[in-house]
Amino acid sequence: MPGCSRDDPEDRGRPADGAPGTVATASADPSPDAGDVLLARIVWSRLVEPGDSLAGGLLRALGPVTALEQLAANASAARVRDLVRERTGEEPAGPALRRGLERWRLRLDRAATLADLQAGVERGMRVVTPEASDWPRAIGDLGDHAPPALWVRGDPALLGRAALAVVGARACTSYGSHITAELTEAVCTLGATVVSGAAYGIDATAHRAALALDSPTVAVLAGGADVPYPRAHESLLDRIAASGAVCSEMVPGSTPTRWRFLQRNRSIAALTRATLVTEAGATSGSINTAGHAAELGRGLAAVPGPVTSAASAGCHRLIRDYGATLVTNGAELCEFLEQLDGPAFFAPEPGRPSAGPHDGERQPTGRAPDAGAAGPQDQSGTGGSARPPADHRRALDALPLRGARTALDVARRAGLTLAEAHAALVELELLGTVERREARGRAETGWSLIRRG
């Protein structure tokens, strides 16, 4: 695995030398070398579930090496809290920190990390970290929710280029497929990079349209970058990696779950300057991506469909209620992108007028859709009111379709503490979703999904 360039990776979120708050750490070397920082971030990418802001804050405050040393040394929550306070003046909540340390330690496994490294080498991946020159700086807008590292098949430099997210329904109509290909072609012809999630429907159409033009495209996956999902898109993902990039914050071999899909959407939104929803129903996961884009201050556009089409109800909601720009053709999409804040989206061409110094200023498009960066009890992205708590969702994701798992195994797989996993399973049992399985000769209780005919 390649090393990563850095000036001083531990300086992020740390007072300058001699400033108040600077303290000695448990590390023998207060300024770890690049290899140590890279390895620590690789370990952290195994320990945390996507979007873990507690881990993100700890890495920002202590640096990945010191934070990992404290975790491996079984430091108490009080000791870690004192270090954070001395470094930054912040004080993480004690109970939350205790739970975080417990769930991360459940996944601390040297052999598993070595296997991650070996898998990365065998599958031609690169690990990109915030200390590296090719780290996409835009993803830093996620703050403490940003991933500790990205695993990339293909060219990591593409992650930092001007890009448009094109997302929509898996079960798209012929209308949705046609307009997606048309709009993707329009922006790719002018040199933009298209980012999507490689799912069925709109995602796949956008990727294929870009590939047909020999334009690089980026796929952001919910599982490992080496795990094709859906399986039928294995060859598509190979083509994307050959000329573009396939990336994930999950370690190699990780399986996608519903929770990880929702969190993956935040990365798609953060990596791009704007999000375009070409066709989406009212409960489409692409509304979740649009919500993240709006909360991050990114541009948001949507394509209208027939008023009688349920497949476009989500797009109509984005336009009506959340101020998404209405786009119906390539010219309108390019005009929308040229008016975004920041550097010019497209490289200037002779004869093409460029936006004036104030033409690119846009007012916020309104409040973010409800299905955006949902809180811990609201991660479904459905826009409905009856949403399962996040711990329930993660526990369900960790149970097999057949057979049973112990609460400890569920905790490891779901990124929960043992107490959180057990509480979620008991509540799901009361809801009639899971059941206990007592096995003869086994001390631990197994839990399984209740299969409904």
C-alpha positions as CSV (number, residue, x, y, z in Angstrom):
1,M,0.0,0.0,0.0
2,P,1.4,3.4,-0.8
3,G,2.4,5.9,1.9
4,C,0.8,9.3,2.2
5,S,2.3,12.7,1.9
6,R,2.1,15.0,4.8
7,D,3.5,18.1,6.4
8,D,2.5,17.2,10.0
9,P,-0.5,15.0,10.2
10,E,-1.1,15.4,13.9
11,D,-1.5,19.2,13.6
12,R,-5.2,18.9,12.6
13,G,-7.2,20.3,15.5
14,R,-4.1,20.6,17.7
15,P,-2.7,23.8,19.3
16,A,0.7,25.1,17.9
17,D,3.8,24.1,19.8
18,G,4.0,26.0,23.0
19,A,0.4,27.1,22.9
20,P,-1.9,26.4,25.9
21,G,-3.4,22.9,25.7
22,T,-0.4,21.2,24.2
23,V,0.5,18.1,26.3
24,A,2.7,15.0,26.0
25,T,0.8,12.0,24.8
26,A,1.1,8.2,25.4
27,S,3.1,8.0,22.1
28,A,6.9,7.8,22.5
29,D,7.1,10.0,19.3
30,P,4.8,13.1,19.6
31,S,5.0,13.4,15.8
32,P,4.4,10.0,14.2
33,D,5.7,9.4,10.8
34,A,3.5,9.1,7.7
35,G,3.5,5.3,7.8
36,D,2.2,5.2,11.4
37,V,-0.5,7.7,10.6
38,L,-1.6,5.7,7.5
39,L,-1.7,2.4,9.4
40,A,-3.7,4.0,12.2
41,R,-6.3,5.4,9.8
42,I,-6.5,2.0,8.1
43,V,-7.3,0.4,11.6
44,W,-9.8,3.1,12.3
45,S,-11.6,2.5,9.0
46,R,-12.2,-1.1,10.4
47,L,-13.3,0.0,13.9
48,V,-16.0,2.6,13.0
49,E,-19.3,2.6,11.2
50,P,-19.7,5.3,8.6
51,G,-20.7,8.7,10.0
52,D,-19.4,8.1,13.5
53,S,-18.9,11.7,14.6
54,L,-17.6,10.7,18.0
55,A,-14.6,8.8,16.4
56,G,-14.1,11.7,14.0
57,G,-13.9,14.2,16.9
58,L,-11.4,12.0,18.7
59,L,-9.2,11.6,15.6
60,R,-9.3,15.4,15.1
61,A,-8.4,16.1,18.7
62,L,-5.7,13.5,19.3
63,G,-4.7,12.4,15.9
64,P,-5.2,8.9,14.6
65,V,-2.1,7.4,16.2
66,T,-2.6,8.7,19.7
67,A,-6.3,7.9,19.6
68,L,-5.5,4.3,18.6
69,E,-2.8,4.0,21.3
70,Q,-5.3,5.0,23.9
71,L,-7.8,2.6,22.6
72,A,-5.4,-0.3,22.4
73,A,-4.0,0.4,25.9
74,N,-7.6,0.2,27.4
75,A,-7.4,3.8,28.6
76,S,-10.4,4.8,30.5
77,A,-13.0,7.2,29.2
78,A,-11.8,9.7,31.9
79,R,-8.2,9.5,30.7
80,V,-9.2,10.0,27.0
81,R,-11.5,12.8,27.9
82,D,-8.7,14.6,29.8
83,L,-6.4,14.3,26.8
84,V,-9.0,15.7,24.5
85,R,-9.6,18.6,27.0
86,E,-5.9,19.4,27.3
87,R,-5.4,19.3,23.5
88,T,-8.5,21.2,22.4
89,G,-10.4,22.6,25.3
90,E,-13.3,20.4,24.3
91,E,-14.9,17.8,26.6
92,P,-16.7,14.9,25.0
93,A,-19.7,13.6,27.0
94,G,-18.5,10.8,29.3
95,P,-21.3,8.2,28.7
96,A,-21.0,8.6,24.9
97,L,-17.2,8.3,25.0
98,R,-17.5,5.1,27.2
99,R,-19.9,3.5,24.8
100,G,-17.7,4.5,21.8
101,L,-14.5,3.0,23.4
102,E,-16.4,-0.2,24.1
103,R,-17.8,-0.7,20.6
104,W,-14.5,0.2,18.9
105,R,-12.6,-2.3,21.1
106,L,-15.0,-5.0,20.0
107,R,-13.6,-4.7,16.5
108,L,-9.9,-4.2,17.4
109,D,-8.3,-7.2,15.7
110,R,-4.7,-7.2,14.4
111,A,-5.2,-10.2,12.2
112,A,-8.2,-8.7,10.6
113,T,-6.3,-5.4,9.8
114,L,-3.4,-7.4,8.3
115,A,-6.1,-9.2,6.1
116,D,-7.5,-5.8,5.1
117,L,-4.0,-4.7,4.0
118,Q,-3.4,-7.9,2.1
119,A,-6.8,-7.7,0.4
120,G,-6.1,-4.1,-0.6
121,V,-2.7,-5.1,-2.2
122,E,-4.2,-8.1,-4.0
123,R,-7.0,-6.0,-5.5
124,G,-5.0,-3.0,-6.5
125,M,-6.5,-0.6,-4.1
126,R,-5.0,2.6,-2.7
127,V,-5.8,4.1,0.7
128,V,-6.3,7.8,0.6
129,T,-6.2,9.8,3.9
130,P,-6.6,13.4,4.9
131,E,-2.8,13.7,5.1
132,A,-2.3,12.8,1.4
133,S,-2.1,15.2,-1.4
134,D,-4.9,13.5,-3.3
135,W,-7.4,13.5,-0.5
136,P,-10.6,15.2,-1.7
137,R,-10.7,18.3,0.4
138,A,-14.4,18.8,-0.2
139,I,-15.3,15.7,1.9
140,G,-13.9,17.6,4.9
141,D,-17.1,19.6,4.8
142,L,-18.6,16.6,6.6
143,G,-16.6,17.7,9.7
144,D,-16.4,15.0,12.3
145,H,-18.7,12.8,10.2
146,A,-16.0,12.5,7.5
147,P,-14.5,9.1,6.9
148,P,-11.1,8.4,8.4
149,A,-9.8,7.1,5.1
150,L,-11.0,6.1,1.6
151,W,-10.2,2.8,-0.2
152,V,-9.9,3.4,-3.9
153,R,-9.8,1.2,-7.0
154,G,-8.7,3.4,-9.9
155,D,-7.4,7.0,-9.9
156,P,-7.8,8.8,-6.5
157,A,-7.1,12.2,-8.1
158,L,-10.6,12.0,-9.7
159,L,-12.2,12.4,-6.3
160,G,-11.0,16.0,-6.1
161,R,-12.2,17.1,-9.5
162,A,-15.3,19.2,-10.2
163,A,-18.1,16.6,-10.2
164,L,-21.8,16.3,-10.4
165,A,-23.7,13.6,-8.5
166,V,-26.4,12.0,-10.6
167,V,-28.8,9.9,-8.6
168,G,-32.3,8.6,-8.7
169,A,-34.6,5.5,-8.5
170,R,-33.4,2.0,-8.9
171,A,-36.7,1.1,-10.6
172,C,-36.5,3.9,-13.2
173,T,-38.8,4.3,-16.2
174,S,-37.7,4.6,-19.8
175,Y,-38.3,8.3,-19.4
176,G,-35.9,8.5,-16.4
177,S,-33.3,6.4,-18.2
178,H,-33.5,8.6,-21.3
179,I,-33.2,12.0,-19.6
180,T,-30.4,10.7,-17.3
181,A,-28.3,9.6,-20.3
182,E,-29.0,12.9,-22.1
183,L,-28.0,15.1,-19.1
184,T,-25.0,13.0,-18.3
185,E,-23.8,13.3,-21.8
186,A,-24.2,17.1,-21.7
187,V,-21.9,17.6,-18.7
188,C,-19.4,14.9,-19.6
189,T,-18.9,16.5,-23.0
190,L,-17.8,19.6,-21.2
191,G,-15.3,17.7,-19.0
192,A,-17.2,17.2,-15.8
193,T,-16.9,14.0,-13.7
194,V,-20.1,12.2,-12.8
195,V,-20.4,10.5,-9.4
196,S,-23.1,8.0,-8.5
197,G,-23.6,4.8,-6.5
198,A,-23.5,2.0,-9.1
199,A,-27.0,0.8,-8.2
200,Y,-29.6,-0.4,-10.7
201,G,-31.6,2.2,-12.6
202,I,-30.5,5.8,-12.7
203,D,-27.1,5.2,-11.1
204,A,-26.1,2.6,-13.7
205,T,-27.4,4.7,-16.6
206,A,-25.3,7.7,-15.5
207,H,-22.2,5.6,-15.2
208,R,-22.7,3.9,-18.6
209,A,-23.4,7.2,-20.3
210,A,-20.1,8.6,-19.0
211,L,-18.2,5.5,-20.0
212,A,-19.7,5.6,-23.5
213,L,-18.1,9.0,-23.9
214,D,-14.7,7.8,-22.5
215,S,-15.4,10.2,-19.6
216,P,-14.2,9.3,-16.1
217,T,-16.9,8.5,-13.6
218,V,-16.7,7.7,-9.9
219,A,-18.8,5.0,-8.1
220,V,-19.1,5.4,-4.3
221,L,-20.0,2.0,-2.7
222,A,-21.7,1.2,0.6
223,G,-19.7,-2.0,1.1
224,G,-16.0,-2.6,0.4
225,A,-14.6,-1.2,-2.9
226,D,-13.9,-4.8,-3.9
227,V,-17.5,-6.0,-3.2
228,P,-19.6,-5.5,-6.3
229,Y,-23.2,-4.6,-5.4
230,P,-25.4,-5.5,-7.0
231,R,-23.5,-8.5,-8.2
232,A,-24.8,-8.1,-11.7
233,H,-22.7,-4.8,-11.9
234,E,-19.3,-6.5,-11.3
235,S,-18.2,-5.9,-14.9
236,L,-19.6,-2.3,-14.8
237,L,-17.6,-1.6,-11.7
238,D,-14.5,-3.1,-13.3
239,R,-14.9,-0.7,-16.2
240,I,-15.4,2.3,-13.9
241,A,-12.2,1.4,-12.0
242,A,-10.2,1.0,-15.2
243,S,-10.9,4.6,-16.4
244,G,-12.3,6.3,-13.3
245,A,-12.5,5.3,-9.6
246,V,-14.5,3.0,-7.3
247,C,-14.2,4.1,-3.7
248,S,-15.5,3.3,-0.2
249,E,-14.8,4.2,3.4
250,M,-15.3,0.5,4.3
251,V,-12.4,-1.9,4.5
252,P,-12.1,-4.6,1.8
253,G,-14.7,-7.4,2.0
254,S,-17.3,-5.3,3.9
255,T,-20.8,-6.1,3.1
256,P,-23.3,-3.3,2.3
257,T,-26.1,-2.8,4.7
258,R,-29.1,-0.4,4.8
259,W,-27.3,1.8,7.3
260,R,-24.2,2.0,5.2
261,F,-26.2,2.8,2.1
262,L,-27.7,5.8,3.8
263,Q,-24.3,7.0,5.1
264,R,-22.7,6.4,1.7
265,N,-25.1,9.0,0.4
266,R,-23.5,11.7,2.5
267,S,-20.1,11.0,0.8
268,I,-21.7,11.2,-2.7
269,A,-23.1,14.6,-1.7
270,A,-19.8,15.8,-0.1
271,L,-17.6,14.8,-3.0
272,T,-19.6,16.7,-5.6
273,R,-20.3,20.4,-6.2
274,A,-24.0,19.6,-6.9
275,T,-26.5,16.8,-6.9
276,L,-29.0,16.1,-9.7
277,V,-32.0,13.9,-9.1
278,T,-33.3,12.8,-12.5
279,E,-36.2,10.5,-11.4
280,A,-37.2,9.5,-7.8
281,G,-40.3,8.4,-6.0
282,A,-41.4,9.9,-2.7
283,T,-39.5,7.3,-0.7
284,S,-36.4,6.9,-2.9
285,G,-33.0,6.8,-1.2
286,S,-31.8,9.6,-3.6
287,I,-33.9,12.0,-1.6
288,N,-31.6,11.2,1.3
289,T,-28.6,12.2,-0.9
290,A,-30.4,15.4,-1.9
291,G,-30.9,16.2,1.8
292,H,-27.2,15.8,2.5
293,A,-26.4,18.0,-0.5
294,A,-28.7,20.8,0.8
295,E,-27.3,20.6,4.3
296,L,-23.7,20.9,3.0
297,G,-24.7,23.9,0.9
298,R,-24.2,22.1,-2.4
299,G,-26.2,22.8,-5.5
300,L,-29.4,20.8,-5.9
301,A,-31.4,20.3,-9.1
302,A,-34.2,17.9,-10.1
303,V,-35.9,16.8,-13.3
304,P,-39.7,17.0,-13.4
305,G,-41.7,14.2,-14.8
306,P,-45.4,13.6,-15.6
307,V,-47.6,14.8,-12.8
308,T,-49.3,11.4,-12.9
309,S,-46.1,9.5,-12.4
310,A,-45.3,8.3,-8.9
311,A,-41.7,7.7,-10.2
312,S,-41.2,11.5,-10.2
313,A,-43.0,12.4,-7.0
314,G,-39.7,12.8,-5.1
315,C,-38.4,15.2,-7.8
316,H,-41.5,17.3,-7.6
317,R,-41.2,17.5,-3.9
318,L,-37.6,18.7,-4.1
319,I,-38.6,21.4,-6.6
320,R,-41.8,22.5,-4.8
321,D,-40.7,22.3,-1.1
322,Y,-37.0,22.5,-1.0
323,G,-36.0,24.9,-3.8
324,A,-34.3,22.5,-6.1
325,T,-33.5,24.1,-9.5
326,L,-35.8,22.7,-12.2
327,V,-33.8,21.2,-15.1
328,T,-35.2,19.8,-18.3
329,N,-32.3,19.7,-20.7
330,G,-28.5,19.8,-21.0
331,A,-28.3,23.5,-21.6
332,E,-30.3,24.2,-18.4
333,L,-28.1,21.8,-16.4
334,C,-24.9,23.5,-17.7
335,E,-26.3,26.9,-16.9
336,F,-27.2,25.7,-13.3
337,L,-23.6,24.3,-12.8
338,E,-22.0,27.5,-14.1
339,Q,-23.8,29.6,-11.5
340,L,-22.6,27.6,-8.5
341,D,-20.4,29.3,-6.0
342,G,-16.7,28.8,-6.1
343,P,-14.3,28.1,-9.1
344,A,-15.8,27.7,-12.5
345,F,-17.3,24.2,-12.8
346,F,-16.3,23.8,-16.4
347,A,-12.8,24.5,-17.9
348,P,-13.1,27.7,-20.0
349,E,-13.3,27.2,-23.7
350,P,-12.7,29.8,-26.5
351,G,-15.9,31.6,-27.3
352,R,-17.8,30.4,-24.3
353,P,-18.9,33.2,-22.0
354,S,-18.0,32.8,-18.4
355,A,-19.9,33.9,-15.4
356,G,-19.1,37.3,-14.0
357,P,-17.7,37.8,-10.5
358,H,-21.1,37.9,-8.9
359,D,-23.1,35.7,-11.3
360,G,-22.1,32.6,-9.4
361,E,-23.6,33.7,-6.2
362,R,-26.7,31.6,-5.3
363,Q,-28.9,31.9,-2.3
364,P,-29.5,28.7,-0.3
365,T,-32.1,26.5,-1.9
366,G,-34.2,26.3,1.3
367,R,-34.4,23.9,4.1
368,A,-33.0,20.4,3.5
369,P,-35.4,17.6,2.8
370,D,-36.4,15.7,5.9
371,A,-34.7,12.6,4.5
372,G,-31.3,14.3,4.5
373,A,-28.7,14.0,7.2
374,A,-31.2,12.4,9.6
375,G,-30.5,12.2,13.2
376,P,-29.8,9.0,15.1
377,Q,-33.5,8.1,15.3
378,D,-34.3,9.2,11.8
379,Q,-32.0,7.5,9.2
380,S,-34.5,5.8,6.9
381,G,-34.7,8.5,4.2
382,T,-38.3,7.5,3.6
383,G,-39.9,10.8,4.5
384,G,-42.5,9.0,6.6
385,S,-43.1,9.2,10.3
386,A,-42.8,5.6,11.4
387,R,-39.1,5.0,11.2
388,P,-37.2,2.4,13.2
389,P,-34.5,3.7,15.6
390,A,-31.0,3.5,14.1
391,D,-29.9,0.8,16.6
392,H,-32.8,-1.4,15.5
393,R,-31.9,-1.0,11.8
394,R,-28.2,-1.8,12.5
395,A,-29.1,-4.8,14.6
396,L,-31.4,-6.2,11.9
397,D,-28.7,-5.6,9.3
398,A,-26.3,-7.7,11.4
399,L,-28.6,-10.8,11.6
400,P,-28.4,-13.5,9.0
401,L,-31.4,-14.3,6.8
402,R,-31.1,-17.9,8.0
403,G,-29.6,-19.1,11.3
404,A,-28.8,-17.1,14.4
405,R,-26.1,-14.9,16.0
406,T,-25.3,-14.0,19.5
407,A,-25.7,-10.5,20.8
408,L,-21.9,-10.1,20.9
409,D,-21.6,-11.0,17.3
410,V,-24.4,-8.6,16.4
411,A,-22.6,-5.9,18.4
412,R,-19.4,-6.4,16.4
413,R,-21.1,-6.5,13.1
414,A,-23.4,-3.5,13.7
415,G,-20.8,-1.3,15.4
416,L,-22.8,-1.2,18.7
417,T,-21.8,-1.8,22.3
418,L,-22.9,-5.1,23.7
419,A,-25.5,-3.3,25.9
420,E,-26.9,-1.4,22.9
421,A,-27.1,-4.5,20.8
422,H,-28.9,-6.5,23.5
423,A,-31.3,-3.7,24.2
424,A,-32.1,-3.4,20.5
425,L,-32.7,-7.1,20.1
426,V,-35.0,-7.3,23.2
427,E,-37.0,-4.4,21.8
428,L,-37.2,-6.0,18.3
429,E,-38.3,-9.2,20.1
430,L,-41.2,-7.2,21.6
431,L,-42.0,-5.8,18.2
432,G,-42.2,-9.4,16.8
433,T,-39.3,-8.9,14.4
434,V,-36.7,-11.2,16.0
435,E,-36.7,-14.2,18.3
436,R,-34.4,-15.9,20.8
437,R,-33.0,-19.3,20.0
438,E,-31.7,-21.3,22.9
439,A,-29.3,-24.0,21.8
440,R,-28.5,-27.0,23.9
441,G,-25.0,-27.1,25.2
442,R,-24.5,-23.4,24.5
443,A,-24.3,-20.8,27.2
444,E,-25.1,-17.8,24.9
445,T,-28.5,-17.1,23.5
446,G,-28.8,-16.8,19.7
447,W,-31.1,-14.3,17.9
448,S,-32.7,-14.8,14.6
449,L,-35.0,-13.0,12.2
450,I,-38.7,-14.0,12.2
451,R,-39.4,-15.1,8.7
452,R,-42.9,-14.2,7.6
453,G,-44.7,-16.3,5.0
